[in-house]
Amino acid sequence: MLRQLRPVLTNGIALVVAFGVVYLLMQVGVINAYYQDTVAWICIYMVLGVSLNLIVGFTGQFSLGHAGFMALGAYTTALMVRYFPTIWGALGGIVLGAIIAAAIGFLVGLPTLRLRGDYLAIATLGVAEIIRVVMLNMKITGAALGLNSYVRYMTWPWMFIITGLSVVLIANYIRSRPGRESIAVREDEIAAESIGVNTTKAKTMAFVVGAFFGGVAGGMYGAWQYSVAPTSFTFMQSFNILVIVVLGGLGSMSGSIIAAILLGIVQLLLSDYPSIQMIIYSLILIVLMVFRPQGLMGDKELSTIVFQSLLPKRRRPPGDTAEAAEVAS
C-alpha cells in the first residue's frame, strides 16, 4: 500500500508546496510581471518535456516533431480566444488544440513509427516543418505575421492547474498497462512482441498521448503570449524540448521537470544575450554527456529517492552470506 501511495503523496505535496510558494511570492511582489513570464515558460516547458519524454524516454522513439504539435495547440487556442474572448474560450481552445494535435499524431504516428532511429527522427522533423509551413501560408492563421492578442487570458492559477494535471495524467499513463507496454518496447521490442505486446499499438498510443499534451502546452503558450507566429515553432524549438528530456534524464519525469526549471532560469539569465543561448545549451549538453551521460536524474524519480532516504534500511539476518563476506573482508 505504501509503495502505491508513494508517488501520489510525493507529487501531491510537491504540487501544493510549489503553488503556495510561487503564489505567495507573486502576492508580495517578489515575482513581478517580468518574472511571471519566466514562470509561465517553465510551466509550458514542463508539459513539453514530460510529454516528449513519454515518447523518447519511456517508449524509446526518437522524435523531433514536438514543435509541430505545440504549434497546432497554440494556433487553435489563439483562434478560439479571437472569437470567444474569455478564459473559457482559452480553455476550450487548449482542449480542442490538444485533440487536433492527437489526431494528427495518430495519422502521422501509425505509418512513421514503423521506422526506427534516425529515420524516425527525420520523418517527425519533416512533419513539424510541414505543419509550420502550412500555418505560414494560411490566411486564417495570419500567415507570416501570425495572430495577435491584446489580452492575456491565462492566469497563474489556471497555468498551474493545467501543468499539474498534465503531469499527473502522464504519470498515471506510464504506470498503466499501456505505459508498461511502452517501457517493454523501449527495453526490447522483439522480446515485447514475443510476450504478446502489440508494439505498433503501444508506440502509436504513446505518440498520440505525447502529441496531445504537446498540444496542451501549445495552447498554454497561445493563451499566455500576446502573439503566435510561425517563427516560434522552428526546429530550434524542438531542439529546446529535446534538451530538457536529455538534460533531465531519459525515462525520468522528475528529471524533465527539474530540467525545465533550469532551462527557464538559464533563459532568464541570458535574456540580454540571445545570440549565445544556443552556445550555452550546447556546452551544457557536452559537459553533461562527459560527466553524467544518463542525465541529472537518470531513469529515477524524485519520489523514489526521497522515500528510500526516509524509510529505514532493512537489516540483513545474521546468517546472510553478503554480510558474512563483508565481515570476512
N, C-alpha and C positions, 0 to 999 in steps of 0.2 A: 504493500500500500504506500509506504514512504517513497519507494522508487517511482511509483506512478505519479504521486503528488509533487515530487521534487521539482520538475520543470515548471509546473503550474504555479507553485508557490514562489519560486525564484523569479519567474517572468512577471508575475503579478506585483510582487514587491518592487521590482526594478522599475516597472512602468509607473506605479504610483509615486515613488520617490522622484523619478525623473520629471514627471509632470509637475509635482509640487515645487521642486527646486526651480525649474525654469519659469513657472507661473509667478512664483514669489519674486524672482529677480526682475521679471517684467513689471510687476506692480510697483516695486521700489525704484524703478528707473535704471537699474544696472544694465539690463539688456534693453537698449533703445531701439528705435526703428531700424537703424543700420544693422545692428547685430541680429535683429529678428529675421532679416533676410538670410543670414548665415544659418540660423536655427532651422528655418524653413527648408533651405537646401540640404541640411543634414537629414531632415525627415525624408525628403524626396530621395536622397542617395541611399538611405536605409532600405526603403522599399525596393529600389532598383537593385541594390547589392544583394539583398536576400533572395529576390525573385530570380536574378541571374545565377546565384549560387545554387538554386534548386536545379537549374539546367546543367550548369558546368560542373559544380562541385559534387552534388548528390547523384546526378544521373550520368555524369561523365561525357556530356555532349558539348563540344566546343562551339559556342555561338557568339557571333559578333553583330547580331541584328537587334539588340535590345533598344537602341536609339529609335529604330523604326516604330516599335510598339509604343514607346514613350511619345513619339510624335502623334500617333493616332489618338491617344488619350488626351494629349494637350489640345489638339485642334478641335476634337469633338467637344471638349469642355468649353473652349473659347467660343465656339459657335452657340452652344447652349446658353451661356450667360449673355450673349448678344441678344437673343430672342426672349430669354427668361432671366432678366437681371436681378436674381435673388440668390440667396445661399442655397435654396432648394434646386434652382436651375444649375448651380455649380455641382451640387451633389449628384443630381441626375445626369449631368454631363460626365462626371467621373465614372459612374456605373455604366453608362452607355458606351463611353470610350473604352472601358475595360472589356466589355462584351465584344465590341468590334475588334479590338486587339486580339482577343482569344480566338475569334472566328478566323481572322487572318492567320494567326499562329497555327490553327488546325489545318487550314488549307495549305500552308507552306510546310508545316512540320511533317505531314503524312508522307509526301514524296521525298523531302530532303533528308529526313532523319534516317533514311536507309544508307546515307553516306556516313563517312567517319573521318575524324581528324581534320586535317587542313581542308579537305573538300567540303565538309560541312561548314566550316568557318567561312569559306569563300561564298558558299551559297547563301548563308544567313546575312552576310555583309551585303551581297547583291540585293537581297530582299529589302534591307533597310534603306539602301540607296534608291531603290525603285519607289518606296513609299515617300521618301524625301522629295524626289523629283516630281512625283505626282502632285504633292502638296505645293510645290514650287510653281506649277503651271495651271492650277485651278483658280478660277475667279472667286469661288465661294470661300476659299482659304486665304484670299488676299494676295495670291501669287508671291512674288519675291518680297513684298512689303510685309506680309503676314497679317495677323489680326491684332488690333489694339483695343485696349480697355482702359477706362479711366477710373475704374472702381475695383478694389480688391475684395473679392467675395469670400475668400478663405481666411478664417481666423485661426489663431494658435490652438484653441481647444479642439476645433474640427481637424486641424492638421495632425494633432497628436492622436486623436481618436482613430483616424484613418490609418496612421502609421502603426499604432499598436495593434489594431485589428488585423492589418495585413500580416504583420509578423506572427501573430498568434495563429492565424489561419494557415500560413505556410508551414509553421512548426507542426501543427496538427496533421497537415497533409503528409509531412515527412514521416511522422510516427504511424500513419495509417498503412493499410496493406499496399495501396498503390505506391506510397513513398518507399516502403521496404522493397518493393519490386524494382523501383528506380535505383536504389542502392545496390541491389543484386546485379542489375545491368552494368552499373559502373564497375563493380568488382570483377565480374567475369561474365560477359554476355553469353558465351557458349554454355557455361555451367548453368546460368539462369534459364536458358531455353531447355536444358536437359531436365530441370525440375518442374517444368510446366509454366514458366513465366512467358507471357506474350510480350517479347521485348519491344516490338514495334508499338504496341499499345502503351506500354509503360513509358517509353521515350516520348511518344506523342502527347500523352496526358501531362507529363512533366513540362513539356514545351508549351502546351496550352495554358497551364496554370501559371507558368513563369511569364508568358505573354500577357495574361490577364492582369497580373499585378504590375507588369511594366506599364500597361495602360492606366492603371490606377495612379502610379507615380506621375505619369504624364498629365493626367487630369489634375492632380495636386499642383503641378507646375503651371498648367493653364489657368487655374483658378487663383493662383497666388501672384503670378507675374502680370505686369501691365501690357505685355506684348508677347506674341508667339510667332516666331519666324523660322523659316527652314534652316537658317544658319545655326540654330540651337541643336540640331539633330544630325550633325555630320558624323563621320567616322570617329572623330575625336571624342564625341560624347560616349559612343560605345566603348572606346578605349578607357575613358574615365571610369565607367562602370566596371569594366574588367579589372582595372587596377584595384578597386575596392574588394573584389572577390579574391584576387591573388594575394593582396596585402593582408586581408583578414584570415585567409586560410580556406582552401577548397574543402567543402563539407562542414563548415562551421558557421552557423547563423550568428552566434555571438561575435565571431571574428568579423563578419561583414558589417555588423552594427558598429563595432569599435573602429573599423577602418573608415566607415562613413563619417564618423565624428572627427577622426584625424584628418580626413580629406577636406572636410568643411573648415577646420581650423587652418590648414595649410592654405586653402583658397583665400581665407580672410587675411592671413598674414602677407600673402603675395598679391593682394588685390591691386596694389600700386605698381606691380611688376608683372603684367600678364605675359610678357614675352618670354619669361624664364620659367613659367609654371610647368611646361612640359619637360624642361630640363630637370627640374626638381623631382617631378614624378619619375622620370627615367632613373635618376640617381637613387631614389628610394627603392625602386624595384631591383636595381643592380645590387645595392647593399643588402636588401632582403634575400635575394637569391644566393648571395655569398654566405651570409651568416645564419639565415633561417629560411631555407628554401620551402619549408612547409607552411610559411605564413605566421602571423602573430599567434594565432590560436591552434594552428594545425587543423586537425579534424575534431577537436574537442570543443565542448560547450562550457560557457562560464558557470552554468548551474552545476555541472558535474564537478568542476574543480572546487567550487565553493563548498559543496556538500561533502566531498571527500576530505576537505581540510577540517570541517566541523565535526563530522562523525568520528567516534573513537575507533582506532585501529584494532582489528582483531588480533588477539594474541595466539600464536601457534601453540598447539599442545606440546607437552614436554618431549614426546617421542617423535616430533616432526623431523623428518630427515634433513630438511633445509636448515632448520635451527641447529641440529647436531653438526652439520657440516660447517656452519658459521662458527660454532664454538670451537670445533677442532682446528679451524684455521687461525 
